[in-house]
Amino acid sequence: MSQEDRAMSARMKTMPYPVRIPKHLLELADLRAAEEQVDRSTALRQLLHVGAVTYVLDVLAKGRISLSKAAELLDATPLAIVEKAREHGVELGAHVDAYRAAEARDRPAPHRAGKRRPRSTTRPGSP
Amino acid sequence: MPFRVVLDSDGLIKLAKAGALERVVEAWTCLVPRAVYVETVERGLEAAYPDAEAIRLVLPSATVRRAARHPRAAALLQGKRGLGRGEQEALHLFFAARADAIVTDDAAFVAMLAGAGLRYLVPALVLVRLVQGQYLEPAEALDCLERMRPFIRAEVYRAARDDVTAG
């Protein structure tokens, strides 16, 4: 590994890993490299990242990993993950049975008299 | 005794997107683990997400708590690889601060909390509770729910809308 590669690895928190890549994926990487004007290794990393995002959103939606874990795995903030999910049309969050279970357990409503905000008297439909 | 909730990143983000976080902070005692604040607010500000700034402005500094350790949380987290640092610290803080509930919409975290019999509130249910506790008007809650809608499951949106409407 050259000094430049080592420096880049430190910057991007990368490490070398030997892997055999199918010829058609290398051809795809070359196509992307030409399109994006990057080198073949960068194009491969970009394609790997695209696949990683898709996979992380999939396991996040299935509840196999959490939002914070997803952010860690993609080296991103949870805000970015939530936005990516919306862009990809991936529905995230607890299911309705979890909502109903929490709703049933949590009745009646918790409130604190000292911090109560009085309701407006101009509510639609109020006398 | 004031109602005390711990918020994870998922809870913070969805309540902020709904425009309801400020009401939650006013109504209840809110606690946010340091790891959650770092991953959502500080990293979010670095990446220039407007929601990060909105959360920073709403959260009083006293709500952000440094990492706590609690043996019950450690026991529950043993062998759990799917949770990130944010949820882990939220669980430790929940026990250490003797909070009443954790506010989260994270399916993996909710499954773990439900399995352990721990109390949680999903953000859509928080809106319902704010209405029932008279901290929020039903019409305001429905507006908040509309803003939250793109970020929660459709079935949860419908259930919460029905509950808000039913009062």
Interface residues (C-beta under 8 A of the other chain):
Chain A: L60 A61 K62 G63 R64 I65 S66 L67 S68 K69 A70 A71 E72 A76 T77 P78 L79 A80 V82 E83 R86 E91 L92 G93 A94 H95 V96 A98 Y99 R100 A101 A102 E103 R105 D106 P108 A109 P110 H111 R112 G114 K115 R116 R117 P118 R119 S120 R123 P124
Chain B: P2 F3 D8 S9 D10 I13 K14 K17 R23 E26 A27 W28 A35 V36 E39 T40 R43 G44 E46 A47 Y49 D51 A52 G82 L83 G84 R85 G86 E87 Q88 D100 A101 T104 D105 D106 A107 A108 F109 V110 A111 A114 R119 Y120 L121 V122 A124 L125 V128 R129 Q132 G133 Q134 Y135 L136 E137 P138 A139 P150 F151 I152 R153 A154 E155 V156 R158 A159 A160 D163
